[in-house]
Amino acid sequence: MGTFDVAVVGAGIVGTACARELSAAGLRTALIEPGVIGGGATAAGMGHIAVMDDSEAQFALTRYSQLLWKELADRLPADGEYLPCGALWIAADETEMLEVYRKQRYYSQREVPVEILDSQSLAEAEPNLRLGMAGALLAREDAVVYPPAVARFLASEAQHLGAELILGRRVATIGDDAATLDDGIRIRSRSFVVANGAGAPSLVTGLNIQPRKGHLVITDRYPGFVQHQMIELGYLRSAHAMDSDSVAFNIQPRPSGQLLIGSSRQYGSDHPAVDNAVVSRMLQRAFEYMPGLRKLSAIRAWTGFRAATKDKLPVIGLCPGRENVYLATGHEGLGITTSLGTAKLLADLLLNRTPAIEAAPYMPDRSYALHG
Ligand SMILES: Cc1cc2nc3c(=O)[nH]c(=O)nc-3n(C[C@H](O)[C@H](O)[C@H](O)COP(=O)(O)OP(=O)(O)OC[C@H]3O[C@@H](n4cnc5c(N)ncnc54)[C@H](O)[C@@H]3O)c2cc1C
């Protein structure tokens, strides 16, 4: 096998995007995955490519990534299902409308195309919403994709660019010049990128990342029932709750006509089983926003684990105390969106190039500082 310049651990959307970027930069790259490519959180996620504004750093990475997705869109295979449907942030009442106005100002100042919909325009745009919603913010450049197919595409691009895929093996430890696999084989490499999502703390001692369980439900085919990705503004409260279980209305149209309904967030549950009580709460919330959903058939529910950091930003860059280990994990509920920006940033850091966005907010040392 020889010696690699860089070995990427984990072939989710983040690892495959990193492997593709590093191979494109001419590095001899290995990509190591024990299971199915894109079969981890990537297969469980919703695939909403979202611009977000919890913090300037979150905005910078999501917007940078969203523009990279737009560039990539034409080259994605059909099963990547890139759909530039836009997203509606739904305000149920006038208090939530204040957040719509704030977001509109924030995004407009940063040249992100957004639009305010009043109650009537919202009802016309999405007739299946409950009547009487106060309005919404339309984020025009939000899109949706089918994440596992995109991960497969990114891995195959990496392979065409010369990367070697090492499948069916798990990395057990990472040393100074080699990673040891679960069968004892050593993969020699100058650098390593830990991109195994919620599994990262098992390879990197002291890394403060917690699994945050989420449920999704998919319906049978109902073409035209929903036109946009839609999220209640209360989703932001749900995403911010750090210690309690929460659900929020979040729905996505799939090109197949199916509807993906979310979402839930739970800490302290590391079992992947579907929790019917949580699904029921999640669906009740969805019915409050879209009563007509009650009549549709759901065909499957599943769970996945988001890799959550304390400050809700991913960790991207050199691992403290290591000279050759880089981290690309901790993306919580935005790892599909930010995979492309993460890969660019990571490659820039590894190759001492100047990144397009400031790298400091994502540096891993802060995750250690935030321990506890
Ligand atoms: C319910 C839900 C909804 C979501 N919705 C969205 C959304 O709409 N938009 C969005 O942007 N994000 C969303 N996310 C978040 C997104 O899915 C994740 O942030 C993203 O998939 C993380 O990708 P990853 O490559 O870091 O991790 P993963 O996809 O988990 O990949 C990690 C890979 O590493 C492998 N691995 C583990 N241990 C090892 C080891 N020791 N050696 C080698 N390989 C290993 C695993 O097998 C796995 O394939 C959602 C998540 C959930 C759970």
The ligand as a Gaussian input file, in Angstrom:
#p B3LYP/6-31G(d) Opt

LIG

0 1
 C      -32.274000      13.486000      12.007000
 C      -31.149000      14.269000      11.409000
 C      -31.449000      15.265000      10.485000
 C      -30.406000      16.008000       9.915000
 N      -30.705000      16.951000       8.962000
 C      -29.704000      17.675000       8.388000
 C      -29.987000      18.651000       7.388000
 O      -31.136000      18.818000       6.976000
 N      -28.965000      19.396000       6.893000
 C      -27.669000      19.227000       7.309000
 O      -26.792000      19.957000       6.848000
 N      -27.366000      18.274000       8.247000
 C      -28.348000      17.509000       8.784000
 N      -28.067000      16.584000       9.752000
 C      -26.686000      16.451000      10.206000
 C      -25.869000      15.623000       9.260000
 O      -26.556000      14.421000       8.939000
 C      -24.512000      15.294000       9.898000
 O      -23.943000      16.480000      10.438000
 C      -23.556000      14.742000       8.848000
 O      -24.112000      13.638000       8.191000
 C      -22.239000      14.343000       9.509000
 O      -21.458000      13.705000       8.534000
 P      -20.108000      12.977000       8.957000
 O      -19.457000      12.550000       7.686000
 O      -19.344000      13.871000       9.884000
 O      -20.565000      11.750000       9.859000
 P      -21.175000      10.326000       9.452000
 O      -22.094000      10.420000       8.304000
 O      -21.679000       9.715000      10.710000
 O      -19.923000       9.539000       8.925000
 C      -18.920000       9.045000       9.773000
 C      -18.400000       7.752000       9.172000
 O      -17.283000       7.326000       9.950000
 C      -17.321000       5.931000      10.025000
 N      -16.528000       5.530000      11.195000
 C      -16.902000       5.538000      12.510000
 N      -15.885000       5.110000      13.290000
 C      -14.861000       4.840000      12.448000
 C      -13.541000       4.356000      12.664000
 N      -13.069000       4.086000      13.894000
 N      -12.748000       4.149000      11.573000
 C      -13.192000       4.430000      10.324000
 N      -14.434000       4.922000      10.077000
 C      -15.261000       5.108000      11.128000
 C      -18.788000       5.580000      10.133000
 O      -19.037000       4.250000       9.706000
 C      -19.430000       6.621000       9.221000
 O      -19.655000       6.147000       7.901000
 C      -29.068000      15.779000      10.303000
 C      -28.778000      14.767000      11.213000
 C      -29.803000      14.006000      11.752000
 C      -29.465000      12.906000      12.708000

